[in-house]
């Protein structure tokens, strides 16, 4: 079963990362306030990025990975700046030292 990892931009400027088997249906749920508490409190939301996977468990794994990323790293992904992701990950790790 196909799966999607997606990133929404919320009305308050925050990002929400999720995964689903039906992207269109899930977006409607978020817009109708039936999604996660975070999106419900920060409507409207806009789909800014998604990835398609052959299996939902792979999409879910990717969701958990991206959820742990810094805002700058998520924005680089959204903007398609894949070459800057490793450097942003290193900068994020260095902050913890």
Backbone bond lengths (Angstrom), bond angles and torsions (degrees), N, CA, C in turn:
res aa  C-N    CA-C-N  psi(-1)  N-CA   C-N-CA  omega(-1)  CA-C   N-CA-C  phi
1 X - - - 1.448 - - 1.530 109.50 -
2 X 1.319 115.77 127.99 1.457 122.24 -178.21 1.530 111.00 -63.22
3 X 1.340 116.27 151.66 1.457 121.08 177.32 1.517 111.25 -140.55
4 X 1.305 115.22 159.23 1.461 121.97 -179.83 1.515 110.19 -131.04
5 X 1.315 115.99 139.62 1.459 122.53 166.82 1.515 104.64 -106.60
6 X 1.324 117.06 134.46 1.456 119.81 -176.07 1.525 111.61 -138.49
7 X 1.322 115.07 157.80 1.463 121.89 175.88 1.520 107.67 -126.62
8 X 1.330 115.40 129.49 1.459 122.23 177.00 1.520 109.40 -109.12
9 X 1.315 115.95 143.51 1.461 121.63 169.74 1.522 106.13 -97.32
10 X 1.334 115.91 121.93 1.461 121.32 -178.33 1.535 110.14 -90.26
11 X 1.323 115.68 162.33 1.466 121.81 -176.95 1.529 112.44 -58.59
12 X 1.327 117.95 -28.40 1.472 120.65 179.85 1.529 112.55 -85.57
13 X 1.343 117.28 4.48 1.464 121.43 178.29 1.517 114.51 91.03
14 X 1.323 118.22 -3.02 1.465 121.15 179.18 1.526 109.61 -83.29
15 X 1.332 114.84 165.32 1.459 121.25 176.64 1.520 109.24 -109.08
16 X 1.323 115.71 144.25 1.451 122.48 173.79 1.516 107.35 -122.56
17 X 1.331 116.72 129.57 1.462 122.23 179.96 1.521 108.56 -112.53
18 X 1.338 116.49 131.59 1.453 120.82 179.95 1.514 111.86 -145.33
19 X 1.335 115.65 -179.08 1.462 121.28 175.43 1.518 108.08 -143.53
20 X 1.328 115.80 154.27 1.459 121.21 -176.25 1.528 109.75 -162.87
21 X 1.340 115.59 165.76 1.468 120.31 173.35 1.528 110.90 -95.72
22 X 1.338 117.15 -15.71 1.469 122.10 -178.30 1.525 108.64 -134.97
23 X 1.309 116.17 93.91 1.468 121.61 -172.92 1.530 111.89 -62.75
24 X 1.303 117.63 -45.44 1.473 121.05 -178.30 1.532 111.39 -61.11
25 X 1.327 116.08 -46.34 1.471 120.69 179.80 1.520 111.00 -63.48
26 X 1.330 116.19 -42.22 1.466 120.52 -178.38 1.532 111.27 -65.82
27 X 1.324 117.32 -38.82 1.463 120.27 177.58 1.527 110.72 -63.02
28 X 1.325 116.77 -41.54 1.469 120.33 177.20 1.524 110.64 -61.74
29 X 1.336 116.31 -40.39 1.465 120.02 178.24 1.532 110.33 -60.98
30 X 1.323 116.48 -46.79 1.472 119.65 179.00 1.524 110.09 -59.36
31 X 1.337 117.59 -47.52 1.472 121.58 -177.55 1.529 112.18 -63.02
32 X 1.329 116.56 -30.26 1.470 121.25 -179.88 1.527 112.76 -87.40
33 X 1.341 117.18 6.28 1.460 120.07 179.65 1.511 113.45 77.31
34 X 1.340 117.24 15.92 1.463 121.46 -179.73 1.517 112.08 -101.18
35 X 1.318 117.01 5.26 1.458 120.80 -179.09 1.519 110.89 -88.67
36 X 1.295 115.37 -148.84 1.457 121.77 -179.48 1.531 110.70 -67.66
37 X 1.320 116.52 157.10 1.463 121.26 178.39 1.516 111.83 -55.64
38 X 1.328 117.28 -39.62 1.460 120.77 -178.20 1.523 111.27 -60.77
39 X 1.315 117.04 -45.77 1.468 119.01 -179.14 1.527 111.02 -73.04
40 X 1.324 117.02 -34.96 1.470 121.44 179.28 1.525 110.66 -58.49
41 X 1.327 116.43 -38.29 1.472 122.21 -177.86 1.526 112.51 -82.68
42 X 1.330 117.70 -11.06 1.467 121.20 -173.34 1.523 112.60 -130.37
43 X 1.319 115.94 42.87 1.465 121.42 178.17 1.521 110.39 -77.83
44 X 1.319 118.37 153.78 1.465 126.43 -3.46 1.521 111.70 -79.58
45 X 1.321 115.65 165.42 1.464 122.17 176.73 1.525 108.97 -117.60
46 X 1.327 115.12 153.41 1.463 121.76 -179.99 1.520 108.89 -128.88
47 X 1.325 117.07 130.66 1.458 120.91 174.81 1.523 108.18 -70.39
48 X 1.335 116.76 120.92 1.465 120.26 -179.38 1.524 112.55 -113.17
49 X 1.353 117.26 -13.03 1.463 119.41 -177.61 1.525 108.90 -165.60
50 X 1.329 116.03 145.99 1.461 119.79 169.22 1.524 110.04 -155.57
51 X 1.315 114.41 157.24 1.465 123.49 175.16 1.526 107.19 -129.47
52 X 1.322 116.31 141.77 1.464 121.57 179.10 1.521 109.21 -106.31
53 X 1.333 115.94 137.61 1.469 122.39 -179.68 1.523 109.77 -128.22
54 X 1.330 117.06 153.64 1.464 119.59 179.67 1.529 113.15 -69.36
55 X 1.348 116.49 -19.66 1.473 120.67 -178.13 1.525 110.27 -136.31
56 X 1.329 117.09 144.43 1.460 121.98 -179.18 1.535 112.05 -65.98
57 X 1.332 117.43 -33.29 1.462 118.05 -179.12 1.525 111.23 -66.19
58 X 1.315 117.46 -31.43 1.464 121.00 176.23 1.528 109.74 -69.28
59 X 1.319 116.94 -41.62 1.475 120.99 177.41 1.528 110.45 -63.21
60 X 1.333 117.41 -40.39 1.458 121.61 179.43 1.530 110.26 -64.57
61 X 1.328 117.17 -42.78 1.458 121.50 177.38 1.530 110.06 -59.40
62 X 1.319 116.05 -44.50 1.467 120.86 179.37 1.533 110.61 -64.44
63 X 1.331 117.10 -39.58 1.470 120.96 176.67 1.530 110.05 -55.82
64 X 1.322 116.84 -49.39 1.462 121.01 -178.15 1.529 110.95 -63.15
65 X 1.329 116.80 -36.65 1.459 121.17 177.92 1.525 110.39 -63.11
66 X 1.332 116.50 -51.15 1.466 121.59 -175.93 1.535 111.32 -68.72
67 X 1.322 117.81 -32.67 1.469 120.84 177.72 1.522 111.58 -58.05
68 X 1.313 116.84 -30.88 1.459 120.92 -179.13 1.520 114.07 -82.29
69 X 1.309 117.70 -2.51 1.457 121.49 -177.23 1.522 112.10 -81.70
70 X 1.315 114.90 156.39 1.465 121.11 174.41 1.525 109.45 -70.07
71 X 1.317 115.82 162.86 1.473 120.90 177.40 1.525 110.96 -59.24
72 X 1.344 116.84 -42.66 1.467 120.60 -179.11 1.523 111.28 -62.58
73 X 1.319 116.69 -38.72 1.462 119.90 -179.59 1.530 110.45 -69.52
74 X 1.347 117.52 -40.21 1.461 120.59 175.80 1.528 110.13 -61.47
75 X 1.319 117.17 -41.46 1.469 120.59 -179.72 1.530 111.25 -65.75
76 X 1.328 117.27 -36.10 1.466 120.17 176.75 1.529 109.71 -64.26
77 X 1.330 117.42 -40.62 1.462 121.58 177.50 1.531 110.04 -62.96
78 X 1.323 117.23 -48.00 1.461 122.85 -179.92 1.527 110.54 -58.50
79 X 1.322 116.28 -40.24 1.471 121.64 -177.62 1.523 113.15 -83.35
80 X 1.331 117.39 -1.35 1.457 121.22 177.97 1.512 114.14 76.52
81 X 1.320 117.45 19.60 1.471 121.92 -179.50 1.525 109.59 -91.02
82 X 1.326 115.43 64.79 1.467 121.52 -174.84 1.525 112.86 -61.84
83 X 1.324 117.03 -31.22 1.463 119.77 -177.73 1.521 112.50 -68.74
84 X 1.326 118.82 -18.37 1.465 120.39 -179.56 1.528 112.49 -92.37
85 X 1.328 118.94 -7.66 1.467 121.60 -177.08 1.528 113.46 -60.63
86 X 1.346 119.64 -46.22 1.470 118.44 180.00 1.534 113.01 -60.80
87 X 1.322 117.32 -40.04 1.469 120.29 -179.66 1.527 110.96 -67.61
88 X 1.317 117.16 -38.85 1.464 120.56 178.22 1.522 110.82 -67.09
89 X 1.317 117.27 -35.79 1.463 120.56 177.21 1.519 110.04 -64.86
90 X 1.325 117.46 -42.10 1.459 121.81 178.94 1.531 110.28 -64.11
91 X 1.321 116.94 -43.88 1.470 120.98 179.41 1.519 110.55 -61.71
92 X 1.327 117.77 -38.99 1.460 122.86 179.74 1.533 110.09 -66.26
93 X 1.339 116.98 -42.38 1.478 120.51 177.97 1.519 110.99 -64.71
94 X 1.335 116.51 -38.52 1.463 120.17 -178.32 1.528 111.84 -65.77
95 X 1.321 118.28 -25.85 1.459 121.39 178.77 1.518 111.04 -65.14
96 X 1.321 116.91 -29.82 1.451 121.61 -178.15 1.515 114.86 -77.33
97 X 1.329 116.68 -7.80 1.474 119.96 -176.61 1.514 111.32 -84.44
